[in-house]
Amino acid sequence: MVMFDLKLSEIDTVGYVRAAPPAAHPSLLDVTTAGRTYEFQLLAAHGWERHQSVRGPGAGHAHDVYHVVLYVDGRGVFGFEGGRRSAGPGVLSLTSPGQAHDYSTPAGRVCYHALTFALRSPRGALRWPLARLLTHYTGHRGELAPRHELAPPAFAALRNAMETLARELADAAEPDGFQIARHMVGIFDLLIGVARGAAPPGHRPTLTERAQQLLNARYHDETLTLRRLAGELHASPEHLCRVFHQQTGLSPMVYRNRLRMQAAQSLLRNSDLPCKTIADRLGYADLYAFSKAYRRIMGVPPTTERKRTEVVRRKSR
């Protein structure tokens, strides 16, 4: 759905995509901490937005949401915690809950892509700093500033990922929460790369990094065998396994299976999807194959995992 908002005088043209109601999106990205589950909600995705303001950034406002803002055109400034920071192509601005910000600009025009999301429970919102949230999702630590200047490869990758998500939201009559989660995981991987400084100018991903990127994006693809993965990476299966194991301690297929099980566990705990549907989404041939794999890796069958979650939910009411 594309909306044009003419009420905001500082906005020249808006290409704006709003996500479907959060309840429609059982997500792999829900966070459980201290006995409470916070539901991931993608509130809005801006495919592109142009701002022109006569007032410029003010004191700003703060709320319980996260913003990921990537400037793609124009020059200007944005406000953060009472100060001003320059904005232009390749500048990434990141805002965590509670941080005051203002993305209007006092001169010229700027164009940016943006994502707004939150994690909420009936008792309130999760207010972790974004760096901590990314560590939770990716397992990697990194330092995040409110403003980053991205190297061309990182800028191109993040821009493409954000545009793809906004385009799919605009095209879909009923956006698929599972697909949204997959896109968000890819975006979070790129952001943690920024936090870790993992993609300096001229950086060429290693064979293991390229394999992980493919597996992170396509772990649900049942046709992605070891031989096919190696072929797409222009390596032999033996060489890929050897290098991947040296750097991660796992084989590529074990790594893929762990991703599948993490996704399955999240869906079992945080959605009401039938086990058969979860098996289909994760690329298993049938429910029996899914149940067998889940029990082997997680120690209990999927039905037991769900029953445990239902017990916890009843006790928390």
C-alpha positions, 0 to 999 in steps of 0.5 A: 500500500502506497500513501501520499501524506500531504499534511506534513509541509516539510515532506515534498514527496513520500513513497511510504509503505506500512506493514500489515497489523502486527498480529498478522506476523508471527515472527522469528524475531520475537525476544524472550527475556526475564520470563517475558516475550516481546513481539517483533512488530515492523511498523513501517518501511519507507521505500523512499522519502524526500524531506525539505523543511524551513525549520530544520531539526529541533529538540526532537522526540523519543519513543519506544521504537527503533529507526534504521535510516539510510540516506541515499540522495541530497545533503542536509542534517538530522537531529540526535540527542539535541545535536546536529549531524550531517546527512548525505548519500551513504550515511546511516542513522540508527536510533534506539528506544528513548533516544531523541531524534529529528530527521527534518533538514533545514536546507535543500532536500534529502532522500532516505530509506527507513525502517521503523520497528518495535518489540512489545509485550502487553506490559510494555516495550523492549528498550534494549540499545540496538547494538544489544538487540543485534547481538541477540539476533546474530550472536556477534558483538559490535559498537554502534554510533548514531551515525555511520558513513558506509563504504560503497559495498556496505551502502549498496548492500543495505540499500538493496535489502531495504528497497527489496523489503519495501517493494515486497510489502508494497506488492503483497496484498497480505505480507507474509510474516515469515518472509518479512522476518527473513528480510529483517534477518538479512538487514540485521546481519548487514547492520552488525557488519557495520557495528563490527567494522567487518566490511571495510572498503575493498573487503572481499568476503571469504568463502566461509562468509559467502557460504554463511550469507547463502545459508542465512538467506536460504536455510529453508530451501530443501534443494540447497544441498552441499553439492549445490551450495559448493557449486554456487560458490565455485568450490568443491564440496570437500574444500568448502567443508574443510574451510567452513569447519576450520573457521566455524567448527561446524559443517555447512549442513550442520550450520544450516540445520541449526538455523532451521531449528532456531527458526522452528523453535521460535515459531513453535513458541511464538506462533499458532502455526500448525507443525505441518505448516512450520515443516513446509516453511522450513523446507522439510519433505513432510511432518515426520522428517521435521519431527525427527530432525527437531527431536534429534537436535533439540532433544524433544519433539515439536509437540512437546516444545509447543505444550511447554510454551502453552503451560508457560503462557497460562502461568503468566496470565 
